[in-house]
Amino acid sequence: MAQAGAVSETTVRKGVFELEAGEEPLGRVRRPGGGRKRVADLNPGLRPALLALVEPDVRGDPMSPLRWTVKSTRTLAQELTPAGHCVSADTVADLLREEEFSLQANAKTIEGSQHPDQDAQFGCLNEQARRHRDAGQPVISVDTKKNELVGEFKNNGCQWRPKGEPVRVNVHDFADPQLGKAVPYGIYDLAADTGWVNVGTDHDTAAFAVESIRRWWQGQGQAAYPRAARLLITADAGGSNGYRTRA
């Protein structure tokens, strides 16, 4: 039997003893606990060494030997090897998942320092907007939206299409010299709860912001507020809406 099955006689002999003892077949090749042990079990220092590499960087430690831009499982495995922990990138990935790590993108959540009078400032703005609105005067909020290249360019997201027939777009995101780009300038009427957009094709300048507001007034504002004597404009005070631009 050992020659026919290309196994050792000791293995066959153990099987014979089990059958003679009336034991039921296991239904698997090895008994539970058999086979090669996991690297983390054979090397108890592996897991702490891995966390020592990862956790300081998670906490923002500037002295960490790894930066998040190069913290791949392959790089972590290479950092562990000189420390006496020979491990593969796949094992590193398994250990990180066990420690509840996962691949995550950056999240824009840090606002930075706030002005001590921020609440008072916004309260003042809100009171001015309320007074203008109650008096029947227009109040608008303005801002330039993200510039968009015009033409066949890649956009994020997916759409349903026949299999193997994606929309073909340009390889490089260089502006088309003929089509240029679109610069949408949005104007929101707070009282009417309506929006208006002026799309430019050049640059986001203060003159563009002024012209956009002028076009809103001539095309929509003066019809909605025929008795208006004042116009309150709220903006983020940056870029074309900068508080230092004289236009």
N, C-alpha and C positions, 0 to 999 in steps of 0.2 A: 504494500500500500504506500509506503514511503517513497519507493522508487517510482511508482505510477503517478503519485501526486507531486513529486519533486519537493517533498518536505522532509524534515528531519524525523527520525524514528521516535525521538522523544515526544514530538508533537502527536504522532499517531498513537503512541502508547498512552498519553494523557486522555486522548479521545476515547480509547477503548475502556479505560478505567471509568470514565464518566458514564459511558453507555451501560457498562456492567452494574454501575451503582444506581441506575435508573434515573439519571438526571435528564431533564428535558433539554432539547437543543436551544441554544441561546438566541438563534435568529440573527446573529451578527458575527463578524469575523473575530473580534476581540472581546474579552470580558470588559465590563465597565472599569475604567481606570487604566486600561492597557494602552500600549503605544507610547510614542515619545512624549515627554512632558513639555508643557509650554515653556517658552524662553523666560517669561516673567516668573514662573514658578521655580525654575532652576536658578535664576539670577534675581534674588530678592532686591538687589540694589538698582535694578534697571528702571523700575517705575519711578522711584524718588529722583534718580538722575535725570530722567526725561522731564519730570515736572519742574526740576530745578532750572532746566533750560527754558521751558515755556512760560512758567508762571511769572518770573521777573519781568518779562516782556509784556505779559498781560497787564501787569500793574503799572507799566510805563517806566520801568527802571532803565535809566540811560546807560547803565553799565552792563546791560545784558549783552552777551556775545552775539546774539542773533537779533535781527530786525524783522519786523513783520513782513517786509517785502521779500525776504529770502527764507522764511520759515516754512519750507516744504518738508514733507516727511523724509525725503531723500537727504536733505541738508541736516535734519535732526539726527538721522541715522549716522551720517558721517561725523557729526559732533560727538556722538556717544561712543564711537569705536575707539578713539584714542584714550578714552577714560576707562577702557576695559570692558565695554558692553557691546559686543559684536551683535548687531541686530539689523534686520532688513527694514526697508521703508514700509512694507506692508504690515510688519509687526508694530512699528511705531504708530501707524494709522489705527490699528486695532486698539492699542493701549490708549490713544487719545480719545477714541470713541467711548471706551469704558470709563474714562474720566470726564465724560460729558462735554468734550470739545467737539466742535464741528466747523466746517468751512463757512465763514460768514464775511459779508462785505461790510465796508465802513457804513456807519449810520450818522447822519448829520443831526446831532442832538445837543451839542455844546453851544450855548448861546454866547459865552464869554461874559466878561464883567458887565454889570448893569449900573446905570447912573443912579445915584442915591435918590434923585427926584423923579425917577421914571414914572411912577404912578401919578404924581402931580402933573407931569408933562402931558401924559395921555388924558388925564382928566380935563386939563385945559383945552386940548384939541377937541375932545368930545363935546365940551360945553360950547365951543365956538361953532362946531358943526351943527349942534342942536339949535342954536340961536338962528343961524342962517337958514336952516331948513324950516323952522317954525315961522320965519318971516317970509317964506316963499322964495328965498334966494337959492340959486343952484350951489350944490356942494359936490365936487367930483374928486375921485381918487385916480391918480395916473401912474403909469409905470411902463417901461419897455420890456417886452417879453423876449424870450430866447430867440436869437437870430437863427434863421433856417436857410440852408442852401437850397436853391431852386434847381430841380433836375432829378435825375435818377440816382439818388443817394440812399445809403442804408439807413433805416430807422429801426429803433428797438421795437420788440413785440413780434407777434406771429399772426398769420391769418390762414384760414382754410383754403387750400388750393389742391389741385390734383397731385397725387404722389409723384415726386421726381420733377415737378415743374415749379420751382420757386421763382419769384420775381427777380429778374436780372438787374443788378445795379452796378454802379461804378466801383472799381476796386479802391480808388483813392478818393478821399473827401476833399478834393480841391474845388474851389468855387469855379463854376462855369463862367468864362469871360463874357459870354453872350447873355446868359440868364441872370448871373449875379446871385444875390441873396435877398431874402425878405426880412425886413425889420418891423415886426408888429408893435405898434404903440397902443396900449389899451387905456381907455377912459371909462370909468365906472361912475354912473350917476347914482348917488346914495339914496336920494329921495324916491326916484322913479324905479330903482332897482333894475337898471338897464345898462348894457355895455355897448361900447362903440370902439372900433379898431381902425386905425390908419396904418397902412402897410407901406413902409419906405423901401427903397432899393439901394441906398447908399450907406451912410453911416449914422450912428445913433448920437446925434449932436444936440446941443441946447436949442439950436434953430429948428431942428426936426421936432423937438418936443413942443415948442411954441406953435409951430405950424399945425401940428396935430390937434392941439387944443383949439386953435382958431378954426380949423375945419369942423371939429365937433360942434362948436358954437354956431357956425354958419349953417351947418347941415341939420342939426338936431336941437342944440341947446336953446337958441333964441325962439324956436317954435314952442318948446316946452315951457319956457320961462319968459313970456313976452314983456313982463314988467320988471325984469331983473335989473338991479342997479349994482350988484356986487357979485363976485364969483370967488368962492373959497376952494382952493386947490390943495389937496393933501398928497404928499409924495414921500418917498424914502430918503430924499435929499442926497442921492448918489447918482453918478453918471450924468446923463442928459438932464436929470432932475436935480442936479446938484445945487445946494443953497448958495454956492459962490459964483455960479454962472449968471452973468448980468442979463442975458437974453430972457 
